[in-house]
Amino acid sequence: MLQLSEIWIYPVKSLGGIALQQSQVIEGGLEFDRRWLLVDENGLFITQRNHPELALFQPEIVDSFLKISHREQQESITVPLYPSFSKTEQKIKIQVWDDIVEAFEVSLDVSDWFSKILGFSVRLVYMPNESLRKVDADFAVSSNDVTAFSDGFPFLIIGQSSLDDLNSRLKESVSIRRFRPNFVFTGGKSYEEDSWREFTIGELPFYGVKPCSRCVLTTVDPDRGVFSGKDPLLTLSKYRNIGNKVLFGQNIIAKHRGSLQVGDELRIVKL
């Protein structure tokens, strides 16, 4: 039996993730997943690809707030999980890859807190519900498919068997945190998620739309916030290089809103 074993969200893109026992599938992804983002002075998104130290920021949900702590500085801030902005507050245009998205700056104080720790000027922004960022039309299931501040798609799924196979090839094993999935499942064969076109988790239907191509971010040690060498990307490139892209995991799109919880069964509908 295929079974959902882990659920992850990453409230602030490229900061630490939060493991959950249950979550809500909403428009554009899991609730609270990548609704916040750090951008530079020009409004360009920043990630661990160029700033591995972002991994040292760890968010957690405390009541109705998102608390973000820094592992080394021993400092923290809180921001509302459901922020509200006045009619006089202006949205700013920010860039995520090729997309221009309208967002609100959370607050000057919060932006200053991040800037002080990072040592350069950044702003923390929030994507309101009215800002719709569409997925790549070449892989969309419908014209209404959207995502938040993820790289390109609202969900990523990886099989535990796939990670186990990779780790059997590495000198030092890595955790699933290197690959930042939303869903991990147990059972089945290594990399079988590559071939899934339609499947369900619990009662909710999903579509597999595009294998996930991996980058240097997978070489960031999530505990130390530094690049840790060429693996696991180098090892993956030796046997998972397809079309000059290193693939690991499957990008997926949901068909309906609803609840999921660890332990839900996965059923394949169409390969």
Summary of the structure (lengths in Angstrom):
residues: 271
radius of gyration: 18.2
end to end distance: 16.7
largest distance: 55.7
contacts: 834
relative contact order: 0.20
helix: 17%
strand: 41%
